[in-house]
Amino acid sequence: MAEAEVGDDVFEDDPTVKKLEEKVAAILGHEAALYVPSGTMSNQISLRLLAGPGDEILCESGSHIFNYEVAAASALSGIQLHPLNATRGILTPEILAPQIRPENVHTPRTAVIALENTHNRAGGTVYPMETIFENKRLACEQGLLFYLDGARVWNAAAFHGIPPSEIAGHFDCVSVCFSKGLGAPVGSAVVSTKDRIKKARRIRKMYGGGMRQVGIIAAGALFALENNLGRIKQDHIRAAKLASNLSRCDLLDMNSETVQTNILVINLKPPLEVGKLVSRLAERGVLVVPFGAGRIRAVAHLDIDDEDIEVASKAILDVAGN
């Protein structure tokens, strides 16, 4: 990163950013890409590209765009999100089709179906490829656009054992993150057609995301993309090992058989309390995230090795047992 060749990305002449954008677009099977500071910005740019004021986007009720982006779709773009409940976060045509609104002067226009893959709040769950195909077919039949919050699409591809393009290529627009499974310090990207990315660049500037000598951080994302894709499966194995270890404690409720990727969501049974457990684990150097009422989240990543999993397992079991 310190040696990155830089220019001015607002003027589209930062060579490191250009190289990153070209590479991520190619990996995901799209024409072009735009580098942005955060996943929330990449999602919001994408939603604004695909829909407008008075439009409605169908999404899952636990999705990031609905829960963790400060109602930005409505605040910034006048877009209404329509959240739908789905088992383990996986939307299907049976759930989606009845919610697609017919043309009516009184109602918003259904414009987009949005999926999240992997699904964070559901515990890193992965869409079956057949479900993606079926949802895509429904979107095409109904004249809707198809969006993927693919912050963790790298993990979904690793789970299926396929190139990321075989997932991302089915969507009209995709957001991906470099700072999660790939381990870069910062950054996300929007990928789509050249025409949409040209518009996205203008929206990024409007949202305050136009950066200057940004090749310094783009170099970190480029390194991650070139070096860390192949190791993501290791995180899945380690998360499954953590789940298996913790299943010995009756106060920690999880289904170790459903841990598909690098995320483990643990339900705490009384008398365990989220705040106290998180604090006591932090004292022992184990960091987990409060994840709603009675739940915590643990994530395996490239800084965690097999020994760390065993250390974390012992600490969690010790704290949960006392």
Secondary structure, DSSP 8 states (H G I E B T S, - for coil): -TT-----GGGT--HHHHHHHHHHHHHHT-SEEEEES-HHHHHHHHHHHH--TTEEEEEETT-HHHHSSTTHHHHHH--EEEEE--GGG---HHHHGGGS--S-TTS-EEEEEEEESSBTTTTSB---HHHHHHHHHHHHHHT-EEEEEETTHHHHHHHHTS-THHHHTTSSEEEEESSSTT--SS-EEEEE-HHHHHHHHHHHHHTT---SSTHHHHHHHHHHHHHSGGGHHHHHHHHHHHHHHHTT-TTEE--GGG--SSEEEEEE-TT--HHHHHHHHHHTT---EE-STTEEEEE--TT--HHHHHHHHHHHHHHHT-
